[in-house]
Each structure stands twice: as structure tokens, then as C-alpha cells.
Amino acid sequence: MDRLAIVNEGRVAGAGTPASLKGDGDENMRLELVLEPKAEALELPAFLHDAVVTGRRLIARMGEGDVAPTIQWARDLKEQNVVEEYAVGPITLEDVYLSAVGHGDARELEGEDADHE
């Protein structure tokens, strides 16, 4: 069994197998949006959680049961020219890393009333 460690500034921020780091919980899916350059504030629906924005890229978690409404929401944003592209898939190790240690230019968004600036 392979084990990984997430190290941040010389300290272990997380350790375990890839599967255990990704988590076994209900929030095991992700949405990634690439926002249009001039996109205005973006209010997230309640079914998206733990959102992080890095530049024009937004990544948020959701449960498997929320995939269909998430895709519809992202499609609507694309039709409104708010996002360039979107992707839905399982949580990645990059998501785990960003969640564990953050990113210098990343901002966390909280809850349904979070805005992208």
C-alpha cells in the first residue's frame, strides 16, 4: 500500500494513502470552473462546498447526488458568458493539497453566499 505525505513549510500537513487523503465522505466530487476574464461576483449554490479560487480558476467540492444540478448550474454560467469552461469529476490529490496547505494566491469561499472578486 502506497502512502503519501503532504508537506508544507517543513511540516506534515497530511499523510495516508491516496484514497484516504481524498476522503471517503459524501463530498467526493469536484467542480472546476475557469471564469471569464471580466466575470463579476459569483454566488455559489448551497450544494457546493470548500471552494477555492486561484486566479480565474474556481474549484469546489460536492456530493455525488449534486452532480446533475451542478452541471446544469455550470452550463447556465457558460451560456451567460460567466465561465469559459467547466469540468466535473472525482476529487484529485491536487484538491487535497490545496485544501491542506492552501496556495499563495488562493482564496477560500465559504457557503452559499461566497463571492468571487
PyRosetta script that sets phi, psi and omega in degrees:
from pyrosetta import init, pose_from_sequence

init()
pose = pose_from_sequence("MDRLAIVNEGRVAGAGTPASLKGDGDENMRLELVLEPKAEALELPAFLHDAVVTGRRLIARMGEGDVAPTIQWARDLKEQNVVEEYAVGPITLEDVYLSAVGHGDARELEGEDADHE")
pose.set_psi(1, 124.5)
pose.set_omega(1, 178.4)
pose.set_phi(2, -80.8)
pose.set_psi(2, 140.0)
pose.set_omega(2, 176.5)
pose.set_phi(3, -122.3)
pose.set_psi(3, 146.2)
pose.set_omega(3, 179.1)
pose.set_phi(4, -121.5)
pose.set_psi(4, 155.4)
pose.set_omega(4, 172.7)
pose.set_phi(5, -128.0)
pose.set_psi(5, 136.6)
pose.set_omega(5, 174.2)
pose.set_phi(6, -100.9)
pose.set_psi(6, 117.9)
pose.set_omega(6, -176.0)
pose.set_phi(7, -111.8)
pose.set_psi(7, 131.2)
pose.set_omega(7, 178.8)
pose.set_phi(8, -131.1)
pose.set_psi(8, 116.5)
pose.set_omega(8, 179.0)
pose.set_phi(9, 52.8)
pose.set_psi(9, 43.8)
pose.set_omega(9, 175.9)
pose.set_phi(10, 81.9)
pose.set_psi(10, 0.2)
pose.set_omega(10, -179.6)
pose.set_phi(11, -117.4)
pose.set_psi(11, 144.8)
pose.set_omega(11, 178.1)
pose.set_phi(12, -76.8)
pose.set_psi(12, 117.9)
pose.set_omega(12, -179.9)
pose.set_phi(13, -95.0)
pose.set_psi(13, -13.5)
pose.set_omega(13, 178.5)
pose.set_phi(14, -175.9)
pose.set_psi(14, 151.4)
pose.set_omega(14, 178.9)
pose.set_phi(15, -153.3)
pose.set_psi(15, 149.6)
pose.set_omega(15, 177.4)
pose.set_phi(16, 151.6)
pose.set_psi(16, -171.5)
pose.set_omega(16, 175.5)
pose.set_phi(17, -75.1)
pose.set_psi(17, 159.3)
pose.set_omega(17, 176.7)
pose.set_phi(18, -53.4)
pose.set_psi(18, -42.7)
pose.set_omega(18, -179.7)
pose.set_phi(19, -65.0)
pose.set_psi(19, -41.4)
pose.set_omega(19, -179.1)
pose.set_phi(20, -70.3)
pose.set_psi(20, -33.4)
pose.set_omega(20, 177.4)
pose.set_phi(21, -67.8)
pose.set_psi(21, -36.0)
pose.set_omega(21, 178.8)
pose.set_phi(22, -71.4)
pose.set_psi(22, -26.3)
pose.set_omega(22, 176.9)
pose.set_phi(23, 94.1)
pose.set_psi(23, 150.4)
pose.set_omega(23, 179.9)
pose.set_phi(24, -103.8)
pose.set_psi(24, 1.2)
pose.set_omega(24, -173.8)
pose.set_phi(25, -70.9)
pose.set_psi(25, -174.1)
pose.set_omega(25, -178.3)
pose.set_phi(26, -72.9)
pose.set_psi(26, -23.1)
pose.set_omega(26, -176.2)
pose.set_phi(27, -92.8)
pose.set_psi(27, 61.7)
pose.set_omega(27, -173.5)
pose.set_phi(28, -107.4)
pose.set_psi(28, 13.3)
pose.set_omega(28, 177.3)
pose.set_phi(29, -116.8)
pose.set_psi(29, 160.1)
pose.set_omega(29, -177.6)
pose.set_phi(30, -135.5)
pose.set_psi(30, 151.3)
pose.set_omega(30, 171.4)
pose.set_phi(31, -118.2)
pose.set_psi(31, 132.6)
pose.set_omega(31, 173.0)
pose.set_phi(32, -121.2)
pose.set_psi(32, 125.7)
pose.set_omega(32, 177.2)
pose.set_phi(33, -114.8)
pose.set_psi(33, 142.3)
pose.set_omega(33, 167.2)
pose.set_phi(34, -110.6)
pose.set_psi(34, 111.3)
pose.set_omega(34, -175.6)
pose.set_phi(35, -76.4)
pose.set_psi(35, 147.9)
pose.set_omega(35, 173.5)
pose.set_phi(36, -62.6)
pose.set_psi(36, 149.3)
pose.set_omega(36, -176.6)
pose.set_phi(37, -55.3)
pose.set_psi(37, -34.8)
pose.set_omega(37, -177.1)
pose.set_phi(38, -107.8)
pose.set_psi(38, 26.1)
pose.set_omega(38, -179.4)
pose.set_phi(39, -64.0)
pose.set_psi(39, 138.5)
pose.set_omega(39, 178.4)
pose.set_phi(40, -83.2)
pose.set_psi(40, -175.6)
pose.set_omega(40, -180.0)
pose.set_phi(41, -52.8)
pose.set_psi(41, 140.1)
pose.set_omega(41, -176.2)
pose.set_phi(42, -118.8)
pose.set_psi(42, 117.6)
pose.set_omega(42, 177.5)
pose.set_phi(43, -92.3)
pose.set_psi(43, 126.0)
pose.set_omega(43, -177.7)
pose.set_phi(44, -85.8)
pose.set_psi(44, 140.9)
pose.set_omega(44, 174.3)
pose.set_phi(45, -69.8)
pose.set_psi(45, 161.0)
pose.set_omega(45, -175.1)
pose.set_phi(46, -62.8)
pose.set_psi(46, -23.9)
pose.set_omega(46, -176.9)
pose.set_phi(47, -80.4)
pose.set_psi(47, -4.1)
pose.set_omega(47, 175.3)
pose.set_phi(48, -101.0)
pose.set_psi(48, 136.0)
pose.set_omega(48, -174.9)
pose.set_phi(49, -133.0)
pose.set_psi(49, 162.8)
pose.set_omega(49, 173.0)
pose.set_phi(50, 50.7)
pose.set_psi(50, 44.6)
pose.set_omega(50, -178.3)
pose.set_phi(51, -75.5)
pose.set_psi(51, 139.1)
pose.set_omega(51, 176.7)
pose.set_phi(52, -129.0)
pose.set_psi(52, 134.5)
pose.set_omega(52, 178.2)
pose.set_phi(53, -113.2)
pose.set_psi(53, 128.0)
pose.set_omega(53, 175.2)
pose.set_phi(54, -127.8)
pose.set_psi(54, 108.1)
pose.set_omega(54, -175.8)
pose.set_phi(55, 62.3)
pose.set_psi(55, -123.1)
pose.set_omega(55, 179.0)
pose.set_phi(56, -95.5)
pose.set_psi(56, 5.2)
pose.set_omega(56, -176.5)
pose.set_phi(57, -100.5)
pose.set_psi(57, 130.5)
pose.set_omega(57, 177.5)
pose.set_phi(58, -121.8)
pose.set_psi(58, 131.1)
pose.set_omega(58, 177.2)
pose.set_phi(59, -125.6)
pose.set_psi(59, 131.0)
pose.set_omega(59, 179.6)
pose.set_phi(60, -138.9)
pose.set_psi(60, 155.7)
pose.set_omega(60, 178.2)
pose.set_phi(61, -97.2)
pose.set_psi(61, 155.8)
pose.set_omega(61, 174.4)
pose.set_phi(62, -156.2)
pose.set_psi(62, 166.9)
pose.set_omega(62, 175.0)
pose.set_phi(63, -85.6)
pose.set_psi(63, 161.5)
pose.set_omega(63, 179.7)
pose.set_phi(64, -59.2)
pose.set_psi(64, -33.7)
pose.set_omega(64, 179.3)
pose.set_phi(65, -69.5)
pose.set_psi(65, -12.9)
pose.set_omega(65, -178.9)
pose.set_phi(66, -100.9)
pose.set_psi(66, 7.4)
pose.set_omega(66, -177.5)
pose.set_phi(67, -63.6)
pose.set_psi(67, -47.9)
pose.set_omega(67, -177.1)
pose.set_phi(68, -60.7)
pose.set_psi(68, -50.2)
pose.set_omega(68, 178.6)
pose.set_phi(69, -66.1)
pose.set_psi(69, -29.1)
pose.set_omega(69, 177.8)
pose.set_phi(70, -67.1)
pose.set_psi(70, -44.0)
pose.set_omega(70, 178.7)
pose.set_phi(71, -62.8)
pose.set_psi(71, -42.6)
pose.set_omega(71, 179.4)
pose.set_phi(72, -63.0)
pose.set_psi(72, -42.6)
pose.set_omega(72, 179.2)
pose.set_phi(73, -61.9)
pose.set_psi(73, -44.9)
pose.set_omega(73, 180.0)
pose.set_phi(74, -66.0)
pose.set_psi(74, -39.9)
pose.set_omega(74, 176.7)
pose.set_phi(75, -59.6)
pose.set_psi(75, -43.8)
pose.set_omega(75, 178.7)
pose.set_phi(76, -61.2)
pose.set_psi(76, -41.9)
pose.set_omega(76, 178.6)
pose.set_phi(77, -64.1)
pose.set_psi(77, -36.8)
pose.set_omega(77, 178.5)
pose.set_phi(78, -66.7)
pose.set_psi(78, -43.7)
pose.set_omega(78, 177.9)
pose.set_phi(79, -62.8)
pose.set_psi(79, -30.2)
pose.set_omega(79, 179.1)
pose.set_phi(80, -87.1)
pose.set_psi(80, 4.9)
pose.set_omega(80, -179.1)
pose.set_phi(81, 59.8)
pose.set_psi(81, 36.3)
pose.set_omega(81, 175.3)
pose.set_phi(82, -93.4)
pose.set_psi(82, -33.8)
pose.set_omega(82, 178.4)
pose.set_phi(83, -123.9)
pose.set_psi(83, 146.6)
pose.set_omega(83, 176.0)
pose.set_phi(84, -79.9)
pose.set_psi(84, -42.4)
pose.set_omega(84, -177.9)
pose.set_phi(85, -156.7)
pose.set_psi(85, 164.0)
pose.set_omega(85, 178.2)
pose.set_phi(86, -147.9)
pose.set_psi(86, 157.7)
pose.set_omega(86, 177.3)
pose.set_phi(87, -147.6)
pose.set_psi(87, 142.4)
pose.set_omega(87, 176.9)
pose.set_phi(88, -122.8)
pose.set_psi(88, 135.6)
pose.set_omega(88, 179.4)
pose.set_phi(89, -170.1)
pose.set_psi(89, -174.9)
pose.set_omega(89, 178.6)
pose.set_phi(90, -71.8)
pose.set_psi(90, 156.3)
pose.set_omega(90, 176.4)
pose.set_phi(91, -55.7)
pose.set_psi(91, 140.2)
pose.set_omega(91, 179.4)
pose.set_phi(92, -109.8)
pose.set_psi(92, 168.5)
pose.set_omega(92, 175.1)
pose.set_phi(93, -66.5)
pose.set_psi(93, -29.3)
pose.set_omega(93, 174.7)
pose.set_phi(94, -61.4)
pose.set_psi(94, -41.0)
pose.set_omega(94, 177.7)
pose.set_phi(95, -61.9)
pose.set_psi(95, -42.2)
pose.set_omega(95, 178.6)
pose.set_phi(96, -61.9)
pose.set_psi(96, -44.5)
pose.set_omega(96, 179.8)
pose.set_phi(97, -60.3)
pose.set_psi(97, -50.4)
pose.set_omega(97, -179.6)
pose.set_phi(98, -59.7)
pose.set_psi(98, -38.7)
pose.set_omega(98, 179.0)
pose.set_phi(99, -67.9)
pose.set_psi(99, -39.1)
pose.set_omega(99, -176.4)
pose.set_phi(100, -75.3)
pose.set_psi(100, -41.6)
pose.set_omega(100, -173.4)
pose.set_phi(101, -119.6)
pose.set_psi(101, -10.1)
pose.set_omega(101, -178.2)
pose.set_phi(102, 73.4)
pose.set_psi(102, -171.3)
pose.set_omega(102, -178.7)
pose.set_phi(103, -146.9)
pose.set_psi(103, 143.2)
pose.set_omega(103, -175.7)
pose.set_phi(104, -49.7)
pose.set_psi(104, -42.2)
pose.set_omega(104, -179.1)
pose.set_phi(105, -107.9)
pose.set_psi(105, 16.3)
pose.set_omega(105, 178.9)
pose.set_phi(106, -88.4)
pose.set_psi(106, 146.4)
pose.set_omega(106, 174.8)
pose.set_phi(107, -124.1)
pose.set_psi(107, 136.0)
pose.set_omega(107, 175.9)
pose.set_phi(108, -88.6)
pose.set_psi(108, 139.8)
pose.set_omega(108, 175.4)
pose.set_phi(109, -107.9)
pose.set_psi(109, 143.0)
pose.set_omega(109, -177.8)
pose.set_phi(110, -120.2)
pose.set_psi(110, 134.9)
pose.set_omega(110, 169.6)
pose.set_phi(111, 61.5)
pose.set_psi(111, -169.6)
pose.set_omega(111, -174.5)
pose.set_phi(112, -78.1)
pose.set_psi(112, -15.9)
pose.set_omega(112, -177.4)
pose.set_phi(113, -105.2)
pose.set_psi(113, 23.1)
pose.set_omega(113, 177.1)
pose.set_phi(114, -78.5)
pose.set_psi(114, 144.2)
pose.set_omega(114, -179.8)
pose.set_phi(115, -120.5)
pose.set_psi(115, 146.3)
pose.set_omega(115, 171.3)
pose.set_phi(116, -92.2)
pose.set_psi(116, 128.0)
pose.set_omega(116, -176.9)
pose.set_phi(117, -98.1)
pose.dump_pdb("model.pdb")
